[in-house]
Amino acid sequence: MKEDLLLEYLKTMCPGRERIQKSTQLERALHISGNELRRLIHRLRKRGIPVASSRDGYFYAVTAGEVYSTIRQLKRMASGLEAAIHGLEDALERFGPANKDGGGSP
């Protein structure tokens, strides 16, 4: 399973922030696409696996601080997504009831 392959790779090749690898490096090493890598990372994190990240790439967290830093980064991303959703909901109000179903133009 690719999830387990990624986990083993991260544990052995990328333990700690000092061994971080860019997503392109991981994609090449594991022969997967960027979308698949992100999907696998998401699944591992949901299982409680401490896959950490920064703007520089991904790594297997070996300290609580590395996990906490990733949590802060993800919360900022979630906040940004919430703001975008709110903005789009505001924009939707300007379309009026007749156009909310996706038909017609503004």
C-alpha positions, 0 to 999 in steps of 0.5 A: 500500500502506498500509504505504508510505503510513504510512511516508511520512507518518511521515517527512514529518510526524513526524520526531523525538520533537518531532513525535510524533503520537497514534495517533488523529491518525494514524488520522484522517489515514490513515483507518485503525483503531487495530488496523490502525495497530498492525499496520502499525507492527509490519510496518514495525518488522520491516522495520527501519524506525525507527518509535519510540513513547512513551506520547504516540504514534508518530514516525519516529526520527531518532536512535539514542537515540530507537530505543533508548528505544523498544526499552527500552519494548518490552522492558518490555512483553514482560516484562509479557506474559511475567509474565502468561503465567507467571501464567496457566500457574500458574492453569492448574495449579489446573484439573487435567488433566481441565479443561486442554482448555477443557471443564468448569469449575474 
